[in-house]
Amino acid sequence: MGWRTKPVVHSLIRNPSEPTVSSTESPTESQDIDTRRRRALYRAEHRGTKEMDLVLGPYAKARLAEMPEASLTLFEALLLEPDPELQEMFLGVRQPAEKFLGLVREIRAFHGLPEARH
């Protein structure tokens, strides 16, 4: 008797009952806001550097639950920035992009840091 193997079912095969996300859909359209908040919290607490974990994680934990959708979208965009650039923004070495200016000020204030001078 020879060995019989079962066919391998790859996890990359899509389950037909799961909704698909087209590349043209924004995260806002394809995910509910609670899922987005959980993902943003995880990404804020698990950055590439411990310093950014400590800056973004506590802020996210305290504020994400009541954050409006537009603010969440901006926070998600901030999380896409590389850690070295974020660190420079929070230390006041680099001027944040105009769209992040208010959010960076808010996070600095959350941690009791003075307003950065550029």
DOKOL-11092 format. One record per atom (N, C-alpha, C, CB): residue in one letter; x, y, z. Coordinates in steps of 0.2 Angstrom, whole numbers, plus 5000, padded with zeros to 4 digits. Each point is the difference from the previous one (the first is absolute). Glycine has a CB too. Layout:
BEGIN
aXYZ ...
END
This chain:
BEGIN
m500449945000 m499650065000 m500450065000 m499149945006 g500850114990 g500350065000 g499750055004 g500449974988 w500050095013 w499750055004 w499550044996 w501150015006 r498450014997 r499550044996 r500050075003 r499349904998 t500850154998 t500050075003 t499350034998 t501350004999 k498650045005 k499450044999 k500250064996 k499449975011 p500150064985 p500250064996 p500150065004 p499349954991 v501250095008 v500150065004 v499650054998 v501249975001 v498450065004 v499650064998 v500450065003 v498949935001 h501350114994 h500350065002 h499650065003 h500849974991 s499550065014 s499650065003 s499950064996 s500549965011 l499950044983 l499950054995 l499450004996 l501250015000 i498549935000 i499349994996 i499550045004 i500449884995 r499250165002 r499550045003 r499449965001 r500550104994 n499249915012 n499449975002 n499450044996 n500549965012 p499150014984 p499550034997 p499550045004 p500149924991 s499850065015 s499650035005 s500350075003 s499449895002 e501250124997 e500350065003 e500050054995 e500849935007 p499050144995 p500050054995 p500750024998 p499050045006 t501049984988 t500650024996 t500150075001 t500049914992 v500650125008 v500250075000 v500450014993 v500050005013 s499750054984 s500350014993 s500550055002 s499049984993 s501550035002 s500650055001 s499850075000 s500749914995 t498750105003 t499750074999 t499650025006 t500049994988 e499849965016 e499750025007 e500450035005 e499249914997 s500650135006 s500450035006 s499949965006 s500050124995 p500549885010 p499949965006 p499350025004 p501349995001 t498550074998 t499450035003 t499449964997 t500550115002 e499549874992 e499449974997 e500049925001 e500050094991 s500649895010 s500049925001 s500149985007 s500550004989 q499650045016 q500049975007 q499650055004 q501249964998 d498550015007 d499650045005 d500550045004 d499149915000 i500750145003 i500450045004 i500349975006 i499350094997 d500449865006 d500349975006 d500649964998 d498949995005 t501149974990 t500549964997 t500650054999 t499249914995 r500750155001 r500550054999 r500350025006 r499450044990 r500249975016 r500350035006 r500449945003 r499050085002 r500849864998 r500449955003 r500749994996 r499049945004 r501050074989 r500649994996 r500450065002 r499449944991 a500450125009 a500450065002 a500350005006 a499250064993 l500449915012 l500349995007 l500649955000 l498950035005 y501049924992 y500549954999 y500750034997 y499149914999 r500750124995 r500650034996 r500350065004 r499549974990 a500250075015 a500350055004 a500449975005 a499050074998 e500849875005 e500349975005 e500649964998 e498950005007 h501149984987 h500549954997 h500450034994 h499349905004 r501050164998 r500450034995 r500749974999 r499450115003 g501049924993 g500749974998 g500550025006 g499750014988 t500150045016 t500450025005 t499650015007 t500850064992 k499649935013 k499650005007 k499850075001 k500749905004 e499750154994 e499850075001 e499450024997 e501250035000 m498649954994 m499450014997 m499449965003 m500650034989 d499649915013 d499549965004 d499750045006 d500649894996 l499950145007 l499950045007 l499650074998 l501049945006 v499150094988 v499750064998 v499349994998 v501150054997 l498949904998 l499349994996 l499549955004 l500750024990 g499649935013 g499649955004 g499550035005 g500949924998 p499450125007 p499550025005 p499550054998 p501049985008 y499350064987 y499550054997 y499449964996 y501050094999 a499249864997 a499549964997 a499549975005 a500849984990 k499549995015 k499649965005 k499550055003 k500949925002 a499350145000 a499650055003 a499550034995 a500950025008 r499249994986 r499650054996 r499649964994 r500850095003 l499549854995 l499649974994 l499349985001 l501149964998 a498750035008 a499349975001 a499550064998 a500449925009 e499850144993 e499550054998 e500250054994 e499750005012 m500849974985 m500350044994 m499550004994 m501249975004 p498650094993 p499549994994 p500449974994 p499450115005 e500249874991 e500349974994 e500550044996 e498949944999 a501050125000 a500550044996 a500650015004 a499150064995 s500949945012 s500650005004 s500449944999 s499550095008 l500149854993 l500349944999 l500349994994 l499149955007 t500650074987 t500450004994 t500650035000 t498949994994 l501150075009 l500750045000 l500549965004 l499350114999 f500549875007 f500449965004 f500349944997 f499350045010 e500349924986 e500249954996 e500550024995 e498949945001 a501050124996 a500550024995 a500750025004 a499150054993 l500849985013 l500750015004 l500349945001 l499550105005 l500249844997 l500349945001 l500449974994 l499149985009 l500750044985 l500449984994 l500750035000 l498949984994 e501250085009 e500650035000 e500649965003 e499450115000 p501249894998 p500549965003 p500250035007 p500549984988 d499749985016 d500250015007 d500550065001 d499749885003 p500850124993 p500550055001 p499750074998 p500949924997 e498750094998 e499750064999 e499550025005 e500149984988 l499549975015 l499550025005 l500450025006 l499249914996 q501350065006 q500450025006 q500350074999 q500349885002 e499950144992 e500250074999 e499550055001 e500849954992 m498650035005 m499450045001 m499850015007 m499649964989 f500449995015 f499850005007 f500650045005 f499349904998 l501350094999 l500550045004 l500150074998 l500649895001 g499050134994 g500150074998 g500550014995 g499550035010 v500949924988 v500550014995 v499850014993 v500749925007 r498750054991 r499750014993 r499350035001 r500749904996 q499250144999 q499350035000 q499649944997 q500450124998 p499049875005 p499549954997 p499750024994 p499849965012 a500050004984 a499650024994 a499450035002 a500449904993 e499450155003 e499450045002 e499449965003 e500450094991 k499549855005 k499449965002 k500149975007 k499849984988 f500850015015 f500149975006 f500250055006 f500449904994 l499650175004 l500250055005 l499649995006 l500450074991 g498949945008 g499650005006 g500049935004 g499350084994 l500849875003 l500049935003 l500749995004 l499249954991 v501350085006 v500649995004 v500050055006 v500649974989 r499150095010 r500050045006 r499549975005 r500150104993 e499449875005 e499649965005 e500349955004 e499050034993 i501449935003 i500449945003 i500550035005 i499849934990 r500650125008 r500550035004 r499650035007 r500750034990 a498850005009 a499650035006 a499849945004 a499650104994 f500149855003 f499849945004 f500649975005 f499249974991 h501450045007 h500649975004 h500350065004 h500249924991 g499550145009 g500250065004 g500650034997 g499649945010 l500550054983 l500650034997 l499850074998 l500549894996 p500050165004 p499950074998 p499950004992 p500650055010 e499150004988 e499950014993 e500750004997 e498950065001 a501249914993 a500750004997 a500150064996 a499949884999 r500750155001 r500250064996 r500449974994 r500050085011 h499849954984 h500449984993 h500350064997 h499249914998 
END
